[in-house]
Amino acid sequence: MLKKIDHIGIAVSSLKKSIPVFQKLGLELKGVEEVPSQKVRVAFFQVGDVHIELLEPTSPESSIGKFLENRGEGLHHIAYETGDIEEEMALLKAANFELIDQEPREGAHGTKIFFLHPKSTNSVLTEICAHKETK
Ligand code: ZN
């Protein structure tokens, strides 16, 4: 079962330019992390118990780089938190959602994640994630 929105991912071309914008909006910057496997640098903000992630590509060949090229900056994905990632994957598979990942994989901060293809979710790239401590 989905519990809440965990985070919202926003594609930006420059963290340096975008971080001050979101700080000015009133969000608290919690840190910046490079995820080499995704060729992306991520700035984490917190508002309530939801994170906003700014995603900056470190290579034009990354999926964020291609997203920026095709669609420009903006909303990239919504991530929902679940308590049991394996069970959630089985449920969504059975409900005929198209999965990008066939097995849960490692996300940032020790999470397990998988993505649903936007083709099956009204063009919204959707991530399902589980935190270790809540499993
Ligand atoms: Zn995410």
Backbone and ligand atoms as CSV (ligand in chain L), in Angstrom:
chain,resi,resn,atom,element,x,y,z
A,1,MET,N,N,0.834,-1.196,0.000
A,1,MET,CA,C,0.000,0.000,0.000
A,1,MET,C,C,0.872,1.251,0.000
A,2,LEU,N,N,0.485,2.233,-0.798
A,2,LEU,CA,C,1.235,3.482,-0.814
A,2,LEU,C,C,0.889,4.286,0.436
A,3,LYS,N,N,1.921,4.867,1.050
A,3,LYS,CA,C,1.711,5.570,2.317
A,3,LYS,C,C,1.603,7.072,2.146
A,4,LYS,N,N,2.482,7.606,1.299
A,4,LYS,CA,C,2.491,9.065,1.120
A,4,LYS,C,C,3.393,9.414,-0.047
A,5,ILE,N,N,3.399,10.682,-0.400
A,5,ILE,CA,C,4.397,11.147,-1.361
A,5,ILE,C,C,5.717,11.257,-0.614
A,6,ASP,N,N,6.746,10.605,-1.152
A,6,ASP,CA,C,8.074,10.662,-0.534
A,6,ASP,C,C,8.846,11.876,-1.042
A,7,HIS,N,N,8.889,12.002,-2.357
A,7,HIS,CA,C,9.561,13.169,-2.924
A,7,HIS,C,C,9.058,13.466,-4.328
A,8,ILE,N,N,9.391,14.657,-4.770
A,8,ILE,CA,C,9.067,15.090,-6.129
A,8,ILE,C,C,10.377,15.478,-6.786
A,9,GLY,N,N,10.627,14.938,-7.975
A,9,GLY,CA,C,11.869,15.212,-8.696
A,9,GLY,C,C,11.648,16.278,-9.767
A,10,ILE,N,N,12.548,17.244,-9.789
A,10,ILE,CA,C,12.457,18.339,-10.759
A,10,ILE,C,C,13.764,18.399,-11.530
A,11,ALA,N,N,13.690,18.347,-12.852
A,11,ALA,CA,C,14.890,18.402,-13.691
A,11,ALA,C,C,15.327,19.851,-13.858
A,12,VAL,N,N,16.607,20.124,-13.586
A,12,VAL,CA,C,17.143,21.483,-13.759
A,12,VAL,C,C,18.465,21.385,-14.523
A,13,SER,N,N,18.795,22.438,-15.241
A,13,SER,CA,C,20.062,22.392,-15.970
A,13,SER,C,C,21.230,22.826,-15.089
A,14,SER,N,N,20.955,23.588,-14.022
A,14,SER,CA,C,22.037,24.039,-13.152
A,14,SER,C,C,21.592,24.101,-11.697
A,15,LEU,N,N,22.194,23.260,-10.848
A,15,LEU,CA,C,21.888,23.319,-9.416
A,15,LEU,C,C,22.282,24.680,-8.862
A,16,LYS,N,N,23.418,25.173,-9.353
A,16,LYS,CA,C,23.939,26.450,-8.855
A,16,LYS,C,C,22.909,27.568,-9.032
A,17,LYS,N,N,22.217,27.548,-10.172
A,17,LYS,CA,C,21.205,28.576,-10.432
A,17,LYS,C,C,19.900,28.269,-9.712
A,18,SER,N,N,19.562,26.981,-9.590
A,18,SER,CA,C,18.226,26.627,-9.107
A,18,SER,C,C,18.134,26.528,-7.585
A,19,ILE,N,N,19.238,26.155,-6.923
A,19,ILE,CA,C,19.191,26.017,-5.457
A,19,ILE,C,C,18.723,27.326,-4.792
A,20,PRO,N,N,19.293,28.485,-5.177
A,20,PRO,CA,C,18.842,29.727,-4.536
A,20,PRO,C,C,17.365,30.039,-4.775
A,21,VAL,N,N,16.836,29.604,-5.932
A,21,VAL,CA,C,15.424,29.852,-6.239
A,21,VAL,C,C,14.535,29.134,-5.226
A,22,PHE,N,N,14.875,27.856,-4.952
A,22,PHE,CA,C,14.037,27.058,-4.053
A,22,PHE,C,C,14.246,27.461,-2.598
A,23,GLN,N,N,15.452,27.961,-2.281
A,23,GLN,CA,C,15.688,28.504,-0.938
A,23,GLN,C,C,14.857,29.768,-0.731
A,24,LYS,N,N,14.821,30.590,-1.764
A,24,LYS,CA,C,14.045,31.832,-1.693
A,24,LYS,C,C,12.560,31.526,-1.522
A,25,LEU,N,N,12.143,30.399,-2.103
A,25,LEU,CA,C,10.755,29.959,-1.969
A,25,LEU,C,C,10.449,29.559,-0.522
A,26,GLY,N,N,11.494,29.261,0.255
A,26,GLY,CA,C,11.307,28.936,1.663
A,26,GLY,C,C,11.613,27.493,2.013
A,27,LEU,N,N,12.172,26.728,1.063
A,27,LEU,CA,C,12.513,25.337,1.343
A,27,LEU,C,C,13.920,25.255,1.926
A,28,GLU,N,N,14.106,24.260,2.811
A,28,GLU,CA,C,15.389,24.097,3.485
A,28,GLU,C,C,16.268,23.109,2.715
A,29,LEU,N,N,17.460,23.559,2.317
A,29,LEU,CA,C,18.396,22.674,1.616
A,29,LEU,C,C,19.002,21.687,2.611
A,30,LYS,N,N,18.814,20.378,2.344
A,30,LYS,CA,C,19.306,19.356,3.269
A,30,LYS,C,C,20.640,18.769,2.823
A,31,GLY,N,N,20.987,18.932,1.557
A,31,GLY,CA,C,22.262,18.403,1.093
A,31,GLY,C,C,22.291,18.210,-0.408
A,32,VAL,N,N,23.498,17.938,-0.897
A,32,VAL,CA,C,23.688,17.688,-2.326
A,32,VAL,C,C,24.456,16.384,-2.437
A,33,GLU,N,N,24.010,15.502,-3.353
A,33,GLU,CA,C,24.626,14.186,-3.470
A,33,GLU,C,C,24.792,13.878,-4.956
A,34,GLU,N,N,25.965,13.340,-5.320
A,34,GLU,CA,C,26.134,12.890,-6.697
A,34,GLU,C,C,25.823,11.402,-6.759
A,35,VAL,N,N,25.028,11.008,-7.751
A,35,VAL,CA,C,24.710,9.596,-7.950
A,35,VAL,C,C,25.326,9.180,-9.285
A,36,PRO,N,N,26.582,8.673,-9.241
A,36,PRO,CA,C,27.306,8.382,-10.478
A,36,PRO,C,C,26.577,7.375,-11.377
A,37,SER,N,N,25.890,6.396,-10.775
A,37,SER,CA,C,25.210,5.375,-11.575
A,37,SER,C,C,24.105,5.991,-12.434
A,38,GLN,N,N,23.516,7.103,-11.972
A,38,GLN,CA,C,22.453,7.780,-12.733
A,38,GLN,C,C,22.985,8.990,-13.500
A,39,LYS,N,N,24.286,9.263,-13.365
A,39,LYS,CA,C,24.910,10.457,-13.977
A,39,LYS,C,C,24.117,11.722,-13.638
A,40,VAL,N,N,23.921,11.917,-12.339
A,40,VAL,CA,C,23.102,13.037,-11.896
A,40,VAL,C,C,23.613,13.564,-10.560
A,41,ARG,N,N,23.453,14.883,-10.357
A,41,ARG,CA,C,23.687,15.470,-9.044
A,41,ARG,C,C,22.342,15.918,-8.505
A,42,VAL,N,N,22.112,15.618,-7.229
A,42,VAL,CA,C,20.794,15.847,-6.645
A,42,VAL,C,C,20.906,16.796,-5.460
A,43,ALA,N,N,20.087,17.837,-5.456
A,43,ALA,CA,C,19.969,18.711,-4.281
A,43,ALA,C,C,18.654,18.372,-3.591
A,44,PHE,N,N,18.728,18.087,-2.282
A,44,PHE,CA,C,17.540,17.686,-1.520
A,44,PHE,C,C,17.028,18.854,-0.684
A,45,PHE,N,N,15.754,19.124,-0.816
A,45,PHE,CA,C,15.093,20.115,0.034
A,45,PHE,C,C,14.008,19.415,0.822
A,46,GLN,N,N,13.645,20.014,1.955
A,46,GLN,CA,C,12.564,19.434,2.740
A,46,GLN,C,C,11.463,20.447,2.955
A,47,VAL,N,N,10.221,19.976,2.811
A,47,VAL,CA,C,9.062,20.792,3.171
A,47,VAL,C,C,8.078,19.835,3.843
A,48,GLY,N,N,7.793,20.071,5.121
A,48,GLY,CA,C,7.042,19.074,5.897
A,48,GLY,C,C,7.844,17.788,5.904
A,49,ASP,N,N,7.209,16.646,5.590
A,49,ASP,CA,C,7.990,15.402,5.520
A,49,ASP,C,C,8.159,14.943,4.075
A,50,VAL,N,N,8.033,15.882,3.150
A,50,VAL,CA,C,8.244,15.577,1.726
A,50,VAL,C,C,9.547,16.229,1.272
A,51,HIS,N,N,10.288,15.507,0.442
A,51,HIS,CA,C,11.492,16.084,-0.142
A,51,HIS,C,C,11.225,16.575,-1.560
A,52,ILE,N,N,11.878,17.650,-1.898
A,52,ILE,CA,C,11.928,18.098,-3.285
A,52,ILE,C,C,13.353,17.830,-3.753
A,53,GLU,N,N,13.500,17.120,-4.857
A,53,GLU,CA,C,14.829,16.808,-5.381
A,53,GLU,C,C,15.046,17.559,-6.688
A,54,LEU,N,N,16.098,18.379,-6.709
A,54,LEU,CA,C,16.490,19.006,-7.974
A,54,LEU,C,C,17.526,18.101,-8.613
A,55,LEU,N,N,17.313,17.732,-9.868
A,55,LEU,CA,C,18.162,16.770,-10.557
A,55,LEU,C,C,18.915,17.469,-11.682
A,56,GLU,N,N,20.243,17.496,-11.555
A,56,GLU,CA,C,21.081,18.121,-12.582
A,56,GLU,C,C,21.923,17.035,-13.247
A,57,PRO,N,N,21.872,16.937,-14.575
A,57,PRO,CA,C,22.647,15.874,-15.231
A,57,PRO,C,C,24.147,16.164,-15.152
A,58,THR,N,N,24.955,15.112,-14.993
A,58,THR,CA,C,26.407,15.280,-15.084
A,58,THR,C,C,26.888,14.867,-16.476
A,59,SER,N,N,25.950,14.362,-17.299
A,59,SER,CA,C,26.270,14.007,-18.685
A,59,SER,C,C,25.017,14.197,-19.528
A,60,PRO,N,N,25.177,14.723,-20.760
A,60,PRO,CA,C,24.001,14.878,-21.628
A,60,PRO,C,C,23.384,13.532,-22.018
A,61,GLU,N,N,24.164,12.444,-21.826
A,61,GLU,CA,C,23.677,11.094,-22.175
A,61,GLU,C,C,22.811,10.473,-21.082
A,62,SER,N,N,22.767,11.102,-19.907
A,62,SER,CA,C,21.964,10.547,-18.809
A,62,SER,C,C,20.483,10.720,-19.118
A,63,SER,N,N,19.636,10.020,-18.371
A,63,SER,CA,C,18.202,10.150,-18.647
A,63,SER,C,C,17.718,11.565,-18.324
A,64,ILE,N,N,18.295,12.199,-17.308
A,64,ILE,CA,C,17.916,13.592,-17.003
A,64,ILE,C,C,18.406,14.530,-18.125
A,65,GLY,N,N,19.611,14.261,-18.638
A,65,GLY,CA,C,20.140,15.064,-19.742
A,65,GLY,C,C,19.229,14.998,-20.959
A,66,LYS,N,N,18.756,13.790,-21.265
A,66,LYS,CA,C,17.866,13.614,-22.416
A,66,LYS,C,C,16.509,14.264,-22.168
A,67,PHE,N,N,16.033,14.145,-20.928
A,67,PHE,CA,C,14.760,14.778,-20.549
A,67,PHE,C,C,14.840,16.287,-20.784
A,68,LEU,N,N,15.946,16.909,-20.318
A,68,LEU,CA,C,16.114,18.360,-20.476
A,68,LEU,C,C,16.141,18.746,-21.949
A,69,GLU,N,N,16.833,17.924,-22.740
A,69,GLU,CA,C,16.938,18.211,-24.163
A,69,GLU,C,C,15.566,18.149,-24.850
A,70,ASN,N,N,14.776,17.137,-24.469
A,70,ASN,CA,C,13.479,16.935,-25.123
A,70,ASN,C,C,12.376,17.826,-24.579
A,71,ARG,N,N,12.384,18.050,-23.276
A,71,ARG,CA,C,11.222,18.703,-22.660
A,71,ARG,C,C,11.567,19.949,-21.871
A,72,GLY,N,N,12.843,20.203,-21.657
A,72,GLY,CA,C,13.242,21.369,-20.879
A,72,GLY,C,C,13.112,21.117,-19.389
A,73,GLU,N,N,13.395,22.138,-18.600
A,73,GLU,CA,C,13.347,22.002,-17.150
A,73,GLU,C,C,11.911,21.810,-16.686
A,74,GLY,N,N,11.753,21.176,-15.540
A,74,GLY,CA,C,10.414,21.055,-14.973
A,74,GLY,C,C,10.212,19.761,-14.228
A,75,LEU,N,N,8.941,19.505,-13.910
A,75,LEU,CA,C,8.569,18.318,-13.148
A,75,LEU,C,C,9.052,17.057,-13.856
A,76,HIS,N,N,9.805,16.215,-13.142
A,76,HIS,CA,C,10.360,15.001,-13.740
A,76,HIS,C,C,9.671,13.739,-13.252
A,77,HIS,N,N,9.532,13.581,-11.947
A,77,HIS,CA,C,8.811,12.409,-11.442
A,77,HIS,C,C,8.231,12.644,-10.055
A,78,ILE,N,N,7.252,11.816,-9.728
A,78,ILE,CA,C,6.671,11.804,-8.383
A,78,ILE,C,C,6.990,10.455,-7.767
A,79,ALA,N,N,7.457,10.465,-6.524
A,79,ALA,CA,C,7.804,9.215,-5.839
A,79,ALA,C,C,6.878,8.987,-4.661
A,80,TYR,N,N,6.267,7.811,-4.631
A,80,TYR,CA,C,5.390,7.409,-3.544
A,80,TYR,C,C,6.135,6.424,-2.659
A,81,GLU,N,N,5.907,6.524,-1.367
A,81,GLU,CA,C,6.538,5.592,-0.434
A,81,GLU,C,C,5.610,4.414,-0.147
A,82,THR,N,N,6.215,3.239,-0.118
A,82,THR,CA,C,5.479,2.038,0.272
A,82,THR,C,C,6.224,1.370,1.421
A,83,GLY,N,N,5.524,0.532,2.173
A,83,GLY,CA,C,6.169,-0.174,3.263
A,83,GLY,C,C,6.879,-1.428,2.774
A,84,ASP,N,N,6.401,-2.005,1.689
A,84,ASP,CA,C,6.949,-3.279,1.204
A,84,ASP,C,C,7.140,-3.219,-0.308
A,85,ILE,N,N,8.368,-3.043,-0.733
A,85,ILE,CA,C,8.663,-2.780,-2.150
A,85,ILE,C,C,8.343,-4.000,-3.029
A,86,GLU,N,N,8.618,-5.208,-2.526
A,86,GLU,CA,C,8.360,-6.421,-3.324
A,86,GLU,C,C,6.865,-6.603,-3.547
A,87,GLU,N,N,6.100,-6.404,-2.484
A,87,GLU,CA,C,4.654,-6.568,-2.555
A,87,GLU,C,C,4.042,-5.523,-3.493
A,88,GLU,N,N,4.537,-4.286,-3.384
A,88,GLU,CA,C,4.017,-3.202,-4.225
A,88,GLU,C,C,4.288,-3.496,-5.701
A,89,MET,N,N,5.494,-3.998,-5.978
A,89,MET,CA,C,5.857,-4.312,-7.353
A,89,MET,C,C,4.934,-5.401,-7.910
A,90,ALA,N,N,4.672,-6.421,-7.116
A,90,ALA,CA,C,3.797,-7.511,-7.557
A,90,ALA,C,C,2.377,-7.008,-7.813
A,91,LEU,N,N,1.884,-6.134,-6.921
A,91,LEU,CA,C,0.534,-5.576,-7.070
A,91,LEU,C,C,0.405,-4.766,-8.356
A,92,LEU,N,N,1.391,-3.907,-8.606
A,92,LEU,CA,C,1.312,-3.008,-9.763
A,92,LEU,C,C,1.511,-3.776,-11.068
A,93,LYS,N,N,2.372,-4.801,-11.011
A,93,LYS,CA,C,2.553,-5.679,-12.170
A,93,LYS,C,C,1.235,-6.363,-12.501
A,94,ALA,N,N,0.573,-6.882,-11.463
A,94,ALA,CA,C,-0.699,-7.586,-11.646
A,94,ALA,C,C,-1.772,-6.641,-12.173
A,95,ALA,N,N,-1.638,-5.344,-11.839
A,95,ALA,CA,C,-2.612,-4.346,-12.301
A,95,ALA,C,C,-2.243,-3.803,-13.691
A,96,ASN,N,N,-1.259,-4.460,-14.327
A,96,ASN,CA,C,-0.876,-4.154,-15.714
A,96,ASN,C,C,-0.184,-2.815,-15.923
A,97,PHE,N,N,0.445,-2.278,-14.885
A,97,PHE,CA,C,1.280,-1.109,-15.111
A,97,PHE,C,C,2.564,-1.569,-15.788
A,98,GLU,N,N,3.078,-0.695,-16.655
A,98,GLU,CA,C,4.326,-1.029,-17.321
A,98,GLU,C,C,5.495,-0.610,-16.441
A,99,LEU,N,N,6.315,-1.576,-16.049
A,99,LEU,CA,C,7.435,-1.295,-15.151
A,99,LEU,C,C,8.711,-1.053,-15.952
A,100,ILE,N,N,9.462,-0.016,-15.561
A,100,ILE,CA,C,10.763,0.221,-16.197
A,100,ILE,C,C,11.797,-0.730,-15.592
A,101,ASP,N,N,11.735,-0.900,-14.267
A,101,ASP,CA,C,12.641,-1.820,-13.577
A,101,ASP,C,C,11.906,-3.114,-13.289
A,102,GLN,N,N,12.522,-4.218,-13.613
A,102,GLN,CA,C,11.862,-5.502,-13.363
A,102,GLN,C,C,12.158,-6.034,-11.959
A,103,GLU,N,N,13.165,-5.434,-11.317
A,103,GLU,CA,C,13.477,-5.750,-9.915
A,103,GLU,C,C,13.729,-4.427,-9.202
A,104,PRO,N,N,13.395,-4.337,-7.891
A,104,PRO,CA,C,13.743,-3.123,-7.149
A,104,PRO,C,C,15.256,-2.916,-7.159
A,105,ARG,N,N,15.687,-1.655,-7.248
A,105,ARG,CA,C,17.119,-1.379,-7.230
A,105,ARG,C,C,17.428,-0.330,-6.159
A,106,GLU,N,N,18.744,-0.103,-5.970
A,106,GLU,CA,C,19.184,0.833,-4.935
A,106,GLU,C,C,18.912,2.269,-5.372
A,107,GLY,N,N,18.290,3.053,-4.495
A,107,GLY,CA,C,18.137,4.492,-4.741
A,107,GLY,C,C,19.028,5.265,-3.789
A,108,ALA,N,N,18.859,6.581,-3.741
A,108,ALA,CA,C,19.648,7.412,-2.825
A,108,ALA,C,C,19.253,7.112,-1.382
A,109,HIS,N,N,20.141,7.393,-0.448
A,109,HIS,CA,C,19.878,7.248,0.995
A,109,HIS,C,C,19.470,5.828,1.392
A,110,GLY,N,N,20.003,4.815,0.708
A,110,GLY,CA,C,19.710,3.442,1.102
A,110,GLY,C,C,18.280,2.996,0.848
A,111,THR,N,N,17.590,3.658,-0.073
A,111,THR,CA,C,16.226,3.236,-0.385
A,111,THR,C,C,16.242,2.150,-1.456
A,112,LYS,N,N,15.139,1.440,-1.560
A,112,LYS,CA,C,14.887,0.536,-2.682
A,112,LYS,C,C,13.837,1.205,-3.546
A,113,ILE,N,N,14.056,1.207,-4.856
A,113,ILE,CA,C,13.144,1.934,-5.737
A,113,ILE,C,C,12.838,1.149,-7.012
A,114,PHE,N,N,11.729,1.487,-7.650
A,114,PHE,CA,C,11.518,1.108,-9.048
A,114,PHE,C,C,10.619,2.153,-9.696
A,115,PHE,N,N,10.648,2.176,-11.018
A,115,PHE,CA,C,9.885,3.174,-11.770
A,115,PHE,C,C,8.814,2.516,-12.612
A,116,LEU,N,N,7.688,3.229,-12.730
A,116,LEU,CA,C,6.636,2.855,-13.674
A,116,LEU,C,C,6.801,3.713,-14.915
A,117,HIS,N,N,6.573,3.124,-16.076
A,117,HIS,CA,C,6.719,3.877,-17.318
A,117,HIS,C,C,5.597,4.915,-17.438
A,118,PRO,N,N,5.950,6.153,-17.831
A,118,PRO,CA,C,4.915,7.197,-17.951
A,118,PRO,C,C,3.800,6.846,-18.937
A,119,LYS,N,N,4.087,5.916,-19.877
A,119,LYS,CA,C,3.040,5.475,-20.810
A,119,LYS,C,C,1.828,4.930,-20.077
A,120,SER,N,N,2.068,4.299,-18.918
A,120,SER,CA,C,0.945,3.676,-18.213
A,120,SER,C,C,0.458,4.511,-17.035
A,121,THR,N,N,1.024,5.719,-16.858
A,121,THR,CA,C,0.608,6.561,-15.723
A,121,THR,C,C,0.336,8.000,-16.183
A,122,ASN,N,N,-0.422,8.138,-17.251
A,122,ASN,CA,C,-0.813,9.467,-17.749
A,122,ASN,C,C,0.367,10.412,-17.925
A,123,SER,N,N,1.461,9.868,-18.446
A,123,SER,CA,C,2.650,10.662,-18.780
A,123,SER,C,C,3.402,11.219,-17.571
A,124,VAL,N,N,3.102,10.699,-16.382
A,124,VAL,CA,C,3.852,11.117,-15.202
A,124,VAL,C,C,4.791,9.969,-14.800
A,125,LEU,N,N,6.096,10.204,-14.954
A,125,LEU,CA,C,7.056,9.196,-14.511
A,125,LEU,C,C,6.859,8.996,-13.012
A,126,THR,N,N,6.647,7.751,-12.615
A,126,THR,CA,C,6.267,7.450,-11.239
A,126,THR,C,C,7.264,6.505,-10.604
A,127,GLU,N,N,7.750,6.901,-9.436
A,127,GLU,CA,C,8.713,6.087,-8.690
A,127,GLU,C,C,8.035,5.556,-7.438
A,128,ILE,N,N,8.333,4.311,-7.127
A,128,ILE,CA,C,7.883,3.715,-5.876
A,128,ILE,C,C,9.128,3.480,-5.041
A,129,CYS,N,N,9.131,3.889,-3.782
A,129,CYS,CA,C,10.338,3.698,-2.980
A,129,CYS,C,C,9.996,3.205,-1.585
A,130,ALA,N,N,10.964,2.534,-0.992
A,130,ALA,CA,C,10.806,2.046,0.388
A,130,ALA,C,C,12.077,2.377,1.149
A,131,HIS,N,N,11.898,2.910,2.337
A,131,HIS,CA,C,13.052,3.189,3.210
A,131,HIS,C,C,13.309,1.934,4.045
A,132,LYS,N,N,14.585,1.687,4.301
A,132,LYS,CA,C,14.975,0.466,5.023
A,132,LYS,C,C,14.221,0.311,6.342
A,133,GLU,N,N,14.182,1.398,7.111
A,133,GLU,CA,C,13.642,1.311,8.476
A,133,GLU,C,C,12.138,1.053,8.517
A,134,THR,N,N,11.425,1.309,7.389
A,134,THR,CA,C,9.972,1.174,7.421
A,134,THR,C,C,9.528,-0.189,6.900
A,135,LYS,N,N,10.484,-0.977,6.370
A,135,LYS,CA,C,10.108,-2.260,5.796
A,135,LYS,C,C,9.664,-3.220,6.890
L,1,ZN,ZN,ZN,13.208,9.972,-7.143
